[in-house]
Amino acid sequence: MIYTVTLNPALDKTVVIPHFRADTVNRVTNVRMDPGGKGINVSKVLAELGEPSVAFGFAGGTAGQTLRRMLAERGLESELYEADGETRTNLKIIDPASHTNTDVNEPGPQVSATALEELLRRFLARIAPGDLVVLSGSLPAGAPADTYRRWTERCRQAGTRVFLDADGEALARGLQAGPYLIKPNRDELSRLVGRPLSSCADIAEAAQGLFAYGVRKIVVSLGGEGALYLTEGKMWQAQAVPVPVGSTVGAGDSMLAALALAAQRQMDVDQSIRLSMATGAANVMTSGTQPANYAAIAPLLQKVSYKAYTL
């Protein structure tokens, strides 16, 4: 089973505003609401790929009730424990005229150390050896910076593989526990290693230094430039699949979902790269954080191209 953990979930409100401008009145031409947060996005995509998952996390207030209801309506199994305060609502502004996406993200409710420990206790009681755990997204206010390190350690002790998708101190601390896979983008990896990464060679060199922590796989998303897939001593450079852009929000989460499915189903490198690149590209064609269905993903699988390198 695949379990996703979203400690700071959200309702994602996506609005379309042609010619969006600051400091003036803007007219919305379309609006949609989706359950969100990076781990929940992963669960949504897994469902479209035909893979069951369980979404763990916190939810609070009226927005939290709405989040639970929306997940249930999608048929997604979730265990979202009550948090004090209100689950955040994140605003995504899409301007099709200028081809821009603007995110306005709320901080979310504060979570106590006691609540985090209780959630971890319940989580560990649910998972089993051979399961795959996706720890993804920002930490809520009140969560220690080493939260992902602690969760990764305990999950590994329970016999599971951990996929970690985080940024800043949360990623740096989590890395110390040796997750199976990390999926930073170029900027996140640059912040992690403390230097600019202007070329694929720079990225590959930075990534190779991280395998000493016990990481087995590193995937670096490069937006419109594609992605790099790395193991110790090897790299696969995949080109982006050209598609019409609806929204880039959640493309990385879609890639991560496909990588988790590929690992759980023991797919080979070729299948993993094709599925993750095609799933990410298909997501770009949708609105907001709405996941693409497999009918949109399948035609893109053979359009994925990549080259392999020995480092």
C-alpha positions as CSV (number, residue, x, y, z in Angstrom):
1,M,0.0,0.0,0.0
2,I,1.1,3.6,-0.7
3,Y,0.5,6.1,2.1
4,T,0.8,9.8,1.6
5,V,1.3,12.3,4.4
6,T,0.3,15.9,4.1
7,L,0.8,17.7,7.4
8,N,-0.3,21.1,6.0
9,P,-3.1,20.3,3.5
10,A,-5.2,22.9,1.7
11,L,-8.2,23.7,-0.3
12,D,-6.9,24.9,-3.7
13,K,-9.0,27.6,-5.2
14,T,-8.0,28.2,-8.9
15,V,-9.2,31.3,-10.7
16,V,-8.6,32.2,-14.3
17,I,-8.0,36.0,-14.9
18,P,-6.9,37.1,-18.4
19,H,-4.5,40.0,-18.2
20,F,-4.2,39.8,-14.4
21,R,-2.7,43.0,-12.9
22,A,-1.9,44.1,-9.4
23,D,-3.4,47.1,-7.8
24,T,-6.6,47.2,-9.8
25,V,-9.9,45.3,-10.2
26,N,-9.6,41.9,-12.0
27,R,-12.4,39.9,-13.4
28,V,-12.5,36.1,-12.9
29,T,-13.7,34.1,-15.9
30,N,-13.5,30.7,-14.3
31,V,-13.1,29.2,-10.8
32,R,-12.7,25.7,-9.4
33,M,-12.0,24.2,-6.0
34,D,-9.9,21.1,-5.4
35,P,-8.6,19.2,-2.3
36,G,-4.9,20.1,-2.1
37,G,-1.6,19.9,-0.4
38,K,1.3,18.0,-2.0
39,G,0.6,14.6,-0.5
40,I,-3.1,14.8,-1.2
41,N,-2.2,15.7,-4.8
42,V,-0.1,12.5,-5.0
43,S,-3.1,10.5,-3.8
44,K,-5.4,12.1,-6.4
45,V,-3.0,11.2,-9.2
46,L,-2.5,7.6,-7.9
47,A,-6.3,7.1,-8.0
48,E,-6.3,8.2,-11.7
49,L,-3.5,5.7,-12.3
50,G,-5.5,2.9,-10.7
51,E,-3.4,2.6,-7.6
52,P,-5.0,2.8,-4.1
53,S,-3.5,4.9,-1.4
54,V,-4.3,6.3,2.0
55,A,-3.9,10.0,2.7
56,F,-2.9,10.9,6.2
57,G,-2.7,14.4,7.7
58,F,-4.5,17.1,9.6
59,A,-7.6,19.1,8.8
60,G,-9.4,21.8,10.8
61,G,-12.5,23.9,10.9
62,T,-15.0,24.4,8.1
63,A,-12.3,24.1,5.4
64,G,-11.2,20.9,6.9
65,Q,-14.7,19.5,6.8
66,T,-14.9,20.5,3.2
67,L,-11.6,18.8,2.5
68,R,-12.7,15.5,4.0
69,R,-16.0,15.6,2.0
70,M,-14.2,16.3,-1.3
71,L,-11.8,13.4,-0.7
72,A,-14.7,11.1,0.1
73,E,-16.6,12.2,-3.0
74,R,-13.5,11.2,-5.1
75,G,-13.4,7.8,-3.4
76,L,-10.1,8.6,-1.8
77,E,-9.4,6.9,1.6
78,S,-8.1,9.4,4.1
79,E,-7.3,9.7,7.8
80,L,-7.2,13.4,8.5
81,Y,-7.0,14.2,12.2
82,E,-8.6,17.3,13.7
83,A,-6.3,20.3,14.0
84,D,-6.9,23.4,16.0
85,G,-7.7,26.3,13.7
86,E,-8.8,26.4,10.0
87,T,-7.3,24.4,7.2
88,R,-5.7,26.9,4.7
89,T,-7.2,27.9,1.4
90,N,-4.5,28.5,-1.3
91,L,-5.3,30.8,-4.3
92,K,-4.0,29.9,-7.7
93,I,-4.3,32.7,-10.3
94,I,-3.9,31.6,-13.9
95,D,-3.5,34.3,-16.6
96,P,-3.9,32.6,-20.0
97,A,-3.0,35.9,-21.8
98,S,0.4,36.2,-20.3
99,H,0.9,32.5,-19.6
100,T,1.6,33.0,-15.9
101,N,0.6,31.1,-12.8
102,T,0.6,33.0,-9.4
103,D,0.3,31.2,-6.1
104,V,-1.0,32.9,-2.9
105,N,-0.6,30.3,-0.1
106,E,-2.0,30.7,3.4
107,P,0.2,29.5,6.3
108,G,-2.4,27.0,7.8
109,P,-3.2,26.2,11.4
110,Q,-0.6,25.7,14.1
111,V,0.0,22.0,15.1
112,S,1.4,21.1,18.5
113,A,4.2,18.6,19.1
114,T,1.7,16.4,21.0
115,A,-0.6,16.3,18.0
116,L,2.3,15.4,15.7
117,E,3.3,12.6,18.0
118,E,-0.2,11.2,18.2
119,L,-0.5,11.3,14.4
120,L,2.8,9.5,14.0
121,R,1.7,6.9,16.5
122,R,-1.5,6.2,14.6
123,F,0.4,6.2,11.3
124,L,2.9,3.7,12.5
125,A,0.1,1.4,13.7
126,R,-1.3,1.4,10.2
127,I,1.7,0.9,8.0
128,A,3.4,-2.5,7.4
129,P,6.7,-3.8,5.9
130,G,6.8,-3.4,2.2
131,D,4.6,-0.3,2.2
132,L,5.7,2.9,0.5
133,V,5.4,6.3,2.3
134,V,5.3,9.7,0.6
135,L,6.2,12.6,2.9
136,S,5.4,15.7,1.0
137,G,5.0,19.4,1.3
138,S,5.5,22.2,3.8
139,L,5.4,21.7,7.5
140,P,2.6,23.4,9.5
141,A,3.4,26.1,12.1
142,G,4.5,24.5,15.3
143,A,6.2,21.5,13.7
144,P,9.9,21.1,14.5
145,A,12.2,21.4,11.5
146,D,13.3,17.8,12.0
147,T,9.8,16.4,11.7
148,Y,10.5,14.7,8.4
149,R,13.8,13.2,9.8
150,R,11.9,11.7,12.7
151,W,9.1,10.4,10.4
152,T,11.6,8.9,7.9
153,E,13.5,7.2,10.7
154,R,10.4,5.6,12.2
155,C,9.0,4.6,8.8
156,R,12.3,3.0,7.8
157,Q,12.4,1.1,11.1
158,A,8.9,-0.2,10.2
159,G,10.2,-1.7,6.9
160,T,8.8,0.9,4.5
161,R,10.5,2.9,1.7
162,V,10.2,6.7,2.1
163,F,9.8,9.2,-0.7
164,L,10.5,12.7,0.5
165,D,9.5,15.9,-1.4
166,A,10.2,19.0,0.7
167,D,12.3,22.2,0.7
168,G,14.6,24.1,2.9
169,E,15.4,22.9,6.4
170,A,12.7,20.2,6.3
171,L,14.4,18.6,3.3
172,A,17.9,19.0,4.8
173,R,16.9,17.4,8.1
174,G,14.8,14.7,6.4
175,L,17.8,13.8,4.2
176,Q,19.8,12.9,7.2
177,A,17.5,9.8,7.8
178,G,18.2,8.4,4.4
179,P,14.9,8.4,2.5
180,Y,14.7,6.0,-0.4
181,L,14.0,8.8,-2.9
182,I,14.0,12.6,-2.9
183,K,12.5,14.8,-5.6
184,P,13.7,18.4,-5.4
185,N,13.4,20.8,-8.3
186,R,16.5,22.7,-9.4
187,D,16.0,25.6,-7.0
188,E,15.3,23.3,-4.0
189,L,18.5,21.3,-4.7
190,S,20.4,24.5,-5.0
191,R,19.3,25.7,-1.6
192,L,20.1,22.3,-0.2
193,V,23.7,22.3,-1.3
194,G,24.2,26.1,-0.9
195,R,25.3,27.0,-4.4
196,P,23.8,27.8,-7.8
197,L,23.3,24.9,-10.2
198,S,23.3,26.4,-13.7
199,S,23.9,23.2,-15.7
200,C,23.0,19.5,-15.7
201,A,26.6,18.7,-14.8
202,D,26.3,21.0,-11.8
203,I,23.1,19.3,-10.7
204,A,24.5,15.8,-11.2
205,E,27.6,16.6,-9.2
206,A,25.5,18.1,-6.4
207,A,23.1,15.1,-6.4
208,Q,26.0,12.5,-6.3
209,G,27.2,14.0,-3.0
210,L,23.8,13.2,-1.4
211,F,24.0,9.5,-1.8
212,A,26.3,9.3,1.2
213,Y,23.1,9.9,3.3
214,G,21.7,6.5,2.2
215,V,19.4,7.9,-0.5
216,R,18.9,5.4,-3.3
217,K,17.3,7.6,-6.0
218,I,17.2,11.3,-6.7
219,V,14.8,12.9,-9.3
220,V,15.4,16.6,-10.1
221,S,12.5,18.3,-11.9
222,L,13.6,21.1,-14.3
223,G,10.2,22.4,-15.4
224,G,10.2,23.0,-19.2
225,E,13.7,21.5,-19.5
226,G,12.5,18.1,-18.3
227,A,14.1,16.1,-15.4
228,L,17.2,14.3,-14.3
229,Y,16.9,10.8,-12.8
230,L,19.9,9.8,-10.7
231,T,21.3,6.8,-8.9
232,E,24.8,6.5,-7.6
233,G,27.1,6.7,-10.6
234,K,24.3,6.9,-13.2
235,M,22.0,9.6,-14.7
236,W,19.1,9.7,-17.1
237,Q,18.3,13.0,-18.7
238,A,14.7,13.2,-19.9
239,Q,13.3,15.9,-22.1
240,A,10.0,17.7,-21.4
241,V,7.1,16.4,-23.4
242,P,5.7,19.4,-25.4
243,V,2.0,19.9,-24.4
244,P,-0.4,22.8,-24.3
245,V,-0.2,24.5,-20.8
246,G,-3.2,24.7,-18.6
247,S,-1.6,25.0,-15.2
248,T,1.9,23.9,-14.0
249,V,0.6,23.6,-10.4
250,G,0.9,20.1,-9.2
251,A,3.1,18.8,-12.1
252,G,5.8,17.8,-9.7
253,D,3.3,16.0,-7.4
254,S,2.1,14.1,-10.5
255,M,5.6,13.0,-11.3
256,L,6.1,11.8,-7.7
257,A,2.9,9.8,-7.8
258,A,4.0,8.0,-10.9
259,L,7.4,7.3,-9.4
260,A,5.7,5.9,-6.3
261,L,3.5,3.7,-8.4
262,A,6.4,2.5,-10.5
263,A,8.4,1.6,-7.4
264,Q,5.5,-0.2,-5.8
265,R,4.8,-2.2,-9.1
266,Q,8.6,-2.9,-9.6
267,M,8.8,-1.2,-12.9
268,D,12.2,-0.9,-14.6
269,V,14.0,2.4,-15.3
270,D,12.5,2.9,-18.7
271,Q,8.9,2.4,-17.5
272,S,9.5,4.7,-14.5
273,I,10.9,7.5,-16.6
274,R,8.2,7.3,-19.2
275,L,5.3,7.1,-16.7
276,S,6.5,9.9,-14.5
277,M,7.3,12.3,-17.4
278,A,4.1,11.5,-19.2
279,T,2.0,11.9,-16.0
280,G,3.7,15.2,-15.2
281,A,3.1,16.5,-18.8
282,A,-0.6,15.4,-18.8
283,N,-1.1,17.3,-15.5
284,V,0.2,20.5,-17.1
285,M,-2.7,20.3,-19.5
286,T,-5.3,20.4,-16.8
287,S,-6.7,23.3,-14.8
288,G,-5.6,24.0,-11.2
289,T,-4.6,20.9,-9.3
290,Q,-7.1,18.6,-11.1
291,P,-5.3,15.4,-11.9
292,A,-5.1,14.1,-15.5
293,N,-6.8,10.8,-16.2
294,Y,-4.9,7.9,-17.7
295,A,-6.6,8.4,-21.1
296,A,-4.6,11.7,-21.3
297,I,-1.4,10.1,-20.0
298,A,-1.2,7.0,-22.2
299,P,-0.6,8.8,-25.6
300,L,2.3,10.6,-24.1
301,L,4.3,7.6,-22.9
302,Q,6.0,7.0,-26.2
303,K,6.7,10.7,-26.7
304,V,9.1,10.6,-23.7
305,S,12.8,10.8,-24.8
306,Y,15.8,10.5,-22.6
307,K,19.6,9.7,-22.6
308,A,21.5,7.6,-20.2
309,Y,25.0,8.6,-18.8
310,T,27.6,7.0,-16.6
311,L,29.0,9.5,-14.1
